[in-house]
Amino acid sequence: MTDPGRAPSLLALVLVLTLVPVPASAEDAPPTVELWTIGTGEDLYARFGHTAIRVARPGWTDRVYNYGTTDFSRPDLVTSFMTGEAEFWLGVSTGDRSERIYRKVDRSIVVDELLLPPGAAHELARALHAEADDREASTYQYHHFLDNCATRARDRIDVASGGALRAVADRWQAGPTFRDLARAGFADMPWLLVGVDLLLGRPADRQADPWEEMFLPATLQRAVLEAEVVWPDGATRPLAGAQRVLYEREGPPVADADPGLPVRMTWLVAAALALLALARGLAGGRPRRIEGLLLLVAGLLGGLVAVAVDVVAWMSIQHEVRANETLLWAWPLDLWLVVPGVALLLRRRGMLRWVKWYAVVRGGALALALAAHLPGWLIQPQLHLMVAWLAGWGLVWATLMHDSASPRSTGLASPAEEPGRRTP
């Protein structure tokens, strides 16, 4: 039985326990959410930086959610990137492990805390956790401009912040074209810049609107720093909180070069080819072995480049690669020039008449393609390649034009060459 004298004391204890707030559990406490912006690196896939989201709770192991996870050991990874069939998914690591990985490859790590309302922070953490636990649901086809590690993080943060990033994008002006943004990442790799111009068609030449430009981790970070969130109490507060630098790159800046240099060099090559064509046309004379070497190089170089462009465009599912005007003036058929080139090196000119007519057709097709672009030539990024191609075919034609006037090219012998006859 209960002692009646102790009843008031027990009642007082119950009232105290009822009125004193019980500390929230770690699971109920709002998680800390951070945007991790990883700097550029030397590898091709690291040229544009990286984005991840870290979620941490007191007493719990933190989780770094990374939408840039794939099997980088796959032998077909490069080709799958080019065709648009590379599969990525949401991977999970810890903050310490992620920091060690990026420090090892000398990539900067900047962390920005996201000041989300508690309910929004909980919802973002739950959504990321559920997505990471379902590998099939989180797998997506990587698109460098439209669907990558930064755009996926952008979408998650925008939903959690009530459209704060979209509001920033609405205030910004349109930026550079997608081609220019791609060139900036490969500025110190001239041959890759030429490949960008060959493989990307006109769809890559539209300006990226600010929302799309957040495919770049640095641009996404800048938007987060400018964004503001409306809290449930109606107050507007900055999305970005404290910033800390976990690691700063020690090596030289990546892609620290002029991305316009290959374009200027291509114009110089085009001018040199045009001058050589003019000089060869004025000099006259029959083709020699050096011209055979020219045909051999023109056939191999032009044909193989055209084959590569055609194969990539045929295999790709990305609009920027499939709608490529290079297909109009780079012909795999050029490979047949290897045969007359070798014949000319052996001093056999029987096929030169066909080569001459093919050169006329090729030059005409290039001229028509060039004329079709003249109304917009100031914004045509492939113009330098088209002009260089046309100048090269001008040199081929100038090399062969005199051969049709020679008696031997028609199969007739001159009086001095007739059997049994001497020239006085």
C-alpha positions as CSV (number, residue, x, y, z in Angstrom):
1,M,0.0,0.0,0.0
2,T,1.0,3.6,-0.6
3,D,1.9,5.7,2.4
4,P,-0.7,8.5,2.5
5,G,1.9,10.9,3.8
6,R,4.1,10.5,0.7
7,A,1.3,11.2,-1.8
8,P,2.0,15.0,-2.1
9,S,5.7,14.3,-2.7
10,L,4.9,11.8,-5.5
11,L,2.5,14.3,-7.1
12,A,5.1,17.0,-7.0
13,L,7.6,14.7,-8.7
14,V,5.2,13.8,-11.5
15,L,4.5,17.5,-12.1
16,V,8.2,18.3,-12.3
17,L,8.9,15.5,-14.8
18,T,5.9,16.7,-16.9
19,L,6.9,20.3,-17.1
20,V,10.7,19.9,-17.6
21,P,11.4,19.3,-21.4
22,V,13.1,16.1,-22.3
23,P,16.1,16.6,-24.6
24,A,15.4,15.5,-28.2
25,S,17.1,12.3,-29.4
26,A,19.8,12.4,-32.0
27,E,17.4,11.2,-34.6
28,D,14.9,14.0,-33.8
29,A,17.5,16.7,-33.8
30,P,17.8,18.6,-37.2
31,P,20.7,17.2,-39.2
32,T,23.6,19.3,-40.4
33,V,23.5,19.5,-44.2
34,E,26.6,20.7,-46.1
35,L,27.4,21.3,-49.8
36,W,30.9,20.0,-50.7
37,T,32.4,21.6,-53.7
38,I,35.5,19.7,-55.0
39,G,37.9,21.6,-57.2
40,T,39.2,20.5,-60.6
41,G,41.8,17.8,-61.1
42,E,44.2,16.5,-63.7
43,D,42.1,13.6,-65.0
44,L,39.6,14.2,-67.8
45,Y,36.6,13.4,-65.6
46,A,37.9,15.8,-63.0
47,R,38.3,18.8,-65.3
48,F,35.0,20.5,-64.2
49,G,35.0,19.8,-60.5
50,H,32.6,17.8,-58.4
51,T,29.7,18.2,-56.0
52,A,28.5,16.2,-53.0
53,I,26.1,16.6,-50.1
54,R,27.1,15.7,-46.5
55,V,24.5,14.9,-43.8
56,A,25.5,14.6,-40.2
57,R,23.7,14.1,-36.9
58,P,25.1,14.1,-33.3
59,G,26.1,10.5,-32.4
60,W,25.6,9.2,-35.9
61,T,28.1,8.4,-38.6
62,D,28.0,11.2,-41.2
63,R,27.2,10.3,-44.8
64,V,28.5,12.0,-47.9
65,Y,26.1,11.5,-50.8
66,N,27.9,11.5,-54.2
67,Y,25.9,11.4,-57.5
68,G,29.2,11.0,-59.4
69,T,29.7,7.3,-58.6
70,T,30.4,4.8,-61.4
71,D,32.8,2.1,-62.3
72,F,35.9,4.0,-63.4
73,S,37.7,0.8,-64.2
74,R,35.4,-0.1,-67.1
75,P,37.3,-0.3,-70.4
76,D,34.4,1.2,-72.3
77,L,34.0,4.2,-69.9
78,V,35.4,6.8,-72.4
79,T,33.2,5.5,-75.3
80,S,30.1,5.4,-73.0
81,F,30.7,9.0,-72.1
82,M,30.9,9.9,-75.8
83,T,27.8,8.0,-76.7
84,G,25.8,9.3,-73.7
85,E,25.3,5.8,-72.2
86,A,27.5,6.1,-69.2
87,E,25.6,5.0,-66.1
88,F,26.1,6.7,-62.7
89,W,24.4,6.4,-59.4
90,L,24.2,7.8,-55.9
91,G,27.1,6.5,-53.8
92,V,27.7,7.0,-50.1
93,S,30.9,7.5,-48.1
94,T,32.0,9.3,-44.9
95,G,33.4,12.8,-44.6
96,D,36.8,11.5,-43.4
97,R,37.2,9.0,-46.3
98,S,36.0,11.5,-48.9
99,E,38.5,14.1,-47.6
100,R,41.4,11.6,-47.8
101,I,40.5,10.7,-51.4
102,Y,40.4,14.2,-52.7
103,R,43.5,15.3,-50.7
104,K,45.4,12.4,-52.3
105,V,44.7,13.6,-55.8
106,D,45.3,17.3,-54.8
107,R,41.8,18.6,-55.3
108,S,40.5,21.5,-53.2
109,I,37.6,20.9,-50.8
110,V,35.3,23.8,-49.8
111,V,32.4,23.1,-47.4
112,D,29.3,25.4,-47.2
113,E,26.7,24.7,-44.5
114,L,23.1,24.8,-45.7
115,L,20.9,26.6,-43.2
116,L,17.6,24.8,-44.0
117,P,14.5,24.8,-41.8
118,P,14.5,21.7,-39.5
119,G,11.6,20.1,-41.3
120,A,13.3,20.6,-44.7
121,A,16.6,19.3,-43.4
122,H,15.0,16.2,-42.1
123,E,13.1,15.6,-45.4
124,L,16.3,16.1,-47.5
125,A,18.2,13.6,-45.3
126,R,15.4,11.1,-45.6
127,A,15.2,11.5,-49.4
128,L,18.9,11.1,-49.8
129,H,19.0,8.0,-47.5
130,A,16.1,6.3,-49.3
131,E,17.6,7.0,-52.8
132,A,21.1,5.8,-51.8
133,D,19.6,2.5,-50.5
134,D,17.9,1.8,-53.8
135,R,20.7,1.4,-56.4
136,E,18.3,0.8,-59.3
137,A,16.3,3.9,-58.5
138,S,19.3,6.2,-58.2
139,T,21.0,5.0,-61.4
140,Y,20.9,7.5,-64.3
141,Q,22.4,8.1,-67.7
142,Y,25.1,10.7,-67.3
143,H,24.9,13.9,-69.5
144,H,27.7,16.3,-69.0
145,F,25.6,19.4,-69.5
146,L,22.1,18.4,-68.4
147,D,22.3,15.6,-65.8
148,N,25.4,15.1,-63.7
149,C,26.6,15.2,-60.1
150,A,26.0,18.9,-59.7
151,T,22.5,19.1,-61.4
152,R,21.3,16.2,-59.2
153,A,22.5,17.9,-56.0
154,R,21.0,21.2,-57.3
155,D,17.6,19.7,-57.7
156,R,17.6,18.2,-54.2
157,I,18.7,21.4,-52.6
158,D,16.3,23.5,-54.6
159,V,13.3,21.3,-53.4
160,A,14.5,21.4,-49.8
161,S,15.0,25.2,-49.9
162,G,11.6,25.9,-51.4
163,G,13.0,26.9,-54.8
164,A,15.8,29.2,-53.5
165,L,18.2,28.2,-56.3
166,R,15.6,28.6,-59.0
167,A,15.0,32.1,-57.7
168,V,18.7,32.9,-58.0
169,A,18.7,31.6,-61.6
170,D,15.8,33.8,-62.5
171,R,17.9,36.9,-61.4
172,W,21.0,35.9,-63.4
173,Q,21.8,36.7,-67.0
174,A,22.4,33.9,-69.6
175,G,26.0,32.8,-69.6
176,P,28.4,31.4,-72.2
177,T,27.5,28.7,-74.7
178,F,27.9,25.0,-73.7
179,R,30.8,24.7,-76.2
180,D,32.6,27.6,-74.5
181,L,32.1,26.1,-71.1
182,A,33.5,22.8,-72.4
183,R,36.4,24.5,-74.0
184,A,37.3,26.2,-70.7
185,G,37.7,22.8,-69.0
186,F,40.1,21.5,-71.6
187,A,42.0,24.8,-72.3
188,D,45.4,23.3,-71.9
189,M,44.7,20.3,-74.2
190,P,44.7,21.6,-77.8
191,W,43.9,18.3,-79.5
192,L,41.0,17.7,-77.2
193,L,39.7,21.2,-78.0
194,V,39.8,20.4,-81.7
195,G,37.9,17.2,-80.9
196,V,35.2,19.2,-79.0
197,D,34.7,21.3,-82.1
198,L,34.5,18.3,-84.4
199,L,32.2,16.2,-82.2
200,L,29.8,18.8,-80.9
201,G,27.2,20.2,-83.3
202,R,25.2,23.4,-83.3
203,P,23.0,22.5,-80.3
204,A,26.0,23.0,-78.1
205,D,26.3,26.6,-79.3
206,R,23.2,27.9,-77.5
207,Q,23.8,30.0,-74.4
208,A,23.3,28.0,-71.1
209,D,20.6,29.6,-69.0
210,P,21.7,30.2,-65.4
211,W,19.8,27.1,-64.1
212,E,21.5,24.9,-66.7
213,E,24.9,26.5,-66.0
214,M,24.7,25.0,-62.5
215,F,25.9,21.8,-64.0
216,L,29.3,23.3,-63.1
217,P,30.0,22.7,-59.3
218,A,31.5,26.2,-59.0
219,T,28.4,27.8,-60.4
220,L,26.2,25.8,-58.1
221,Q,28.2,26.9,-55.1
222,R,27.9,30.5,-56.2
223,A,24.2,30.2,-56.4
224,V,24.0,28.7,-52.9
225,L,26.0,31.6,-51.5
226,E,23.5,34.0,-53.0
227,A,20.3,32.1,-52.2
228,E,17.8,33.0,-49.5
229,V,15.3,30.7,-47.8
230,V,11.8,31.6,-46.5
231,W,11.4,29.9,-43.1
232,P,8.0,28.7,-41.6
233,D,7.9,31.9,-39.5
234,G,8.0,34.0,-42.6
235,A,11.5,35.2,-42.1
236,T,13.9,35.2,-45.0
237,R,17.4,34.0,-44.2
238,P,20.6,33.1,-46.2
239,L,20.8,29.5,-47.4
240,A,24.6,29.4,-46.9
241,G,26.0,29.4,-43.4
242,A,29.6,29.0,-42.3
243,Q,32.1,28.1,-44.9
244,R,35.3,26.2,-44.3
245,V,38.1,25.1,-46.5
246,L,39.1,21.5,-45.8
247,Y,41.9,21.4,-48.3
248,E,43.4,23.8,-50.9
249,R,45.1,22.5,-54.1
250,E,48.9,22.7,-53.9
251,G,49.7,22.2,-57.6
252,P,49.3,24.7,-60.4
253,P,45.9,25.7,-61.6
254,V,44.2,23.2,-64.0
255,A,43.4,24.2,-67.5
256,D,45.4,27.5,-67.1
257,A,45.7,28.2,-70.8
258,D,43.9,30.1,-73.6
259,P,41.1,27.9,-75.1
260,G,41.1,30.0,-78.2
261,L,44.6,29.1,-79.2
262,P,43.7,25.9,-81.3
263,V,41.2,28.0,-83.2
264,R,43.8,30.6,-84.1
265,M,46.3,27.8,-85.1
266,T,43.7,26.3,-87.3
267,W,43.2,29.6,-89.1
268,L,47.0,29.7,-89.6
269,V,47.0,26.2,-91.1
270,A,44.1,27.2,-93.4
271,A,46.1,30.2,-94.6
272,A,49.2,28.2,-95.2
273,L,47.3,25.6,-97.2
274,A,45.7,28.3,-99.3
275,L,49.1,29.8,-100.1
276,L,50.5,26.5,-101.0
277,A,47.6,25.8,-103.3
278,L,48.1,29.1,-105.0
279,A,51.8,28.6,-105.4
280,R,51.3,25.1,-106.7
281,G,48.7,26.2,-109.2
282,L,51.0,29.0,-110.5
283,A,54.0,26.6,-110.7
284,G,52.3,24.1,-113.0
285,G,53.9,20.8,-114.0
286,R,52.9,17.2,-113.6
287,P,52.3,15.7,-110.2
288,R,55.4,14.3,-108.5
289,R,55.9,11.9,-105.6
290,I,55.5,14.7,-103.1
291,E,52.0,15.1,-104.4
292,G,51.4,11.4,-103.9
293,L,52.4,11.9,-100.3
294,L,49.9,14.7,-100.1
295,L,47.1,12.5,-101.4
296,L,48.0,9.8,-99.0
297,V,47.9,12.2,-96.0
298,A,44.7,13.8,-97.2
299,G,43.0,10.4,-97.6
300,L,44.1,9.0,-94.3
301,L,43.7,12.1,-92.2
302,G,40.4,13.3,-93.7
303,G,38.9,9.9,-94.0
304,L,39.8,8.7,-90.5
305,V,38.5,11.9,-88.8
306,A,35.3,11.6,-90.8
307,V,34.9,7.9,-89.8
308,A,35.4,8.9,-86.1
309,V,32.8,11.7,-86.3
310,D,30.3,9.5,-88.1
311,V,30.7,6.6,-85.7
312,V,30.3,8.7,-82.6
313,A,27.3,10.5,-84.0
314,W,25.7,7.2,-85.0
315,M,26.3,5.6,-81.6
316,S,25.4,8.6,-79.4
317,I,22.0,9.3,-77.9
318,Q,22.9,12.9,-77.1
319,H,21.4,15.7,-79.3
320,E,24.6,17.8,-79.2
321,V,26.6,15.0,-80.8
322,R,24.0,13.6,-83.3
323,A,23.0,17.0,-84.8
324,N,26.5,17.7,-86.0
325,E,27.1,19.8,-89.1
326,T,30.6,18.2,-89.4
327,L,28.8,15.3,-91.0
328,L,28.1,17.4,-94.1
329,W,31.7,18.2,-95.0
330,A,33.8,15.4,-93.4
331,W,33.4,12.3,-95.7
332,P,34.7,8.8,-94.9
333,L,34.8,8.3,-98.6
334,D,38.1,10.3,-98.6
335,L,39.8,7.2,-97.5
336,W,39.9,5.9,-101.2
337,L,42.5,8.6,-101.9
338,V,45.1,6.4,-100.3
339,V,45.1,4.2,-103.4
340,P,46.0,6.9,-106.0
341,G,48.4,8.4,-103.4
342,V,50.3,5.2,-103.2
343,A,50.1,4.8,-107.0
344,L,51.6,8.3,-107.5
345,L,54.4,7.5,-105.1
346,L,55.2,4.6,-107.5
347,R,55.0,7.1,-110.4
348,R,51.8,5.7,-111.8
349,R,49.2,8.4,-112.6
350,G,46.4,6.3,-114.2
351,M,43.8,7.3,-111.5
352,L,44.6,11.0,-111.3
353,R,41.7,12.0,-113.6
354,W,39.2,10.5,-111.2
355,V,41.0,12.1,-108.3
356,K,40.7,15.5,-110.0
357,W,37.0,15.2,-110.5
358,Y,36.5,13.9,-106.9
359,A,38.5,17.0,-105.7
360,V,36.1,19.2,-107.7
361,V,33.1,17.5,-106.1
362,R,34.5,17.7,-102.6
363,G,35.6,21.3,-102.9
364,G,32.1,22.2,-104.3
365,A,30.4,20.4,-101.4
366,L,32.6,22.2,-98.9
367,A,31.9,25.6,-100.6
368,L,28.2,25.0,-100.5
369,A,28.3,24.0,-96.8
370,L,30.4,27.1,-96.1
371,A,28.0,29.4,-98.0
372,A,25.1,27.9,-96.1
373,H,26.7,29.1,-92.9
374,L,27.7,32.6,-94.1
375,P,24.5,34.3,-92.6
376,G,25.6,33.2,-89.2
377,W,29.4,32.8,-89.7
378,L,30.2,35.1,-86.8
379,I,28.8,32.6,-84.3
380,Q,29.7,29.4,-86.2
381,P,32.4,27.8,-84.1
382,Q,33.3,25.1,-86.7
383,L,34.1,27.7,-89.4
384,H,37.8,27.4,-88.8
385,L,37.7,23.7,-89.4
386,M,35.6,24.1,-92.6
387,V,37.9,26.7,-94.1
388,A,41.0,24.5,-93.3
389,W,39.3,21.5,-94.9
390,L,38.4,23.6,-98.0
391,A,42.0,25.0,-98.2
392,G,43.3,21.5,-98.1
393,W,41.1,20.4,-101.0
394,G,42.2,23.5,-102.8
395,L,45.8,22.3,-102.5
396,V,44.8,18.8,-103.8
397,W,43.0,20.3,-106.8
398,A,45.8,22.7,-107.6
399,T,48.2,19.7,-107.5
400,L,46.2,17.8,-110.0
401,M,44.8,20.4,-112.3
402,H,47.8,20.5,-114.7
403,D,47.9,16.7,-115.2
404,S,44.7,16.7,-117.4
405,A,46.5,18.9,-120.0
406,S,49.4,16.5,-120.3
407,P,49.2,13.9,-123.2
408,R,50.1,11.1,-120.9
409,S,47.1,11.7,-118.7
410,T,44.8,11.1,-121.7
411,G,46.6,7.9,-122.7
412,L,48.1,9.6,-125.8
413,A,51.8,9.8,-126.4
414,S,53.5,12.9,-127.6
415,P,55.5,12.8,-130.9
416,A,58.7,12.6,-128.9
417,E,57.4,9.5,-127.1
418,E,56.1,7.6,-130.1
419,P,57.9,4.3,-130.6
420,G,60.6,4.4,-133.3
421,R,60.5,8.1,-133.8
422,R,63.1,10.7,-132.8
423,T,62.7,14.3,-132.2
424,P,65.0,16.4,-134.4
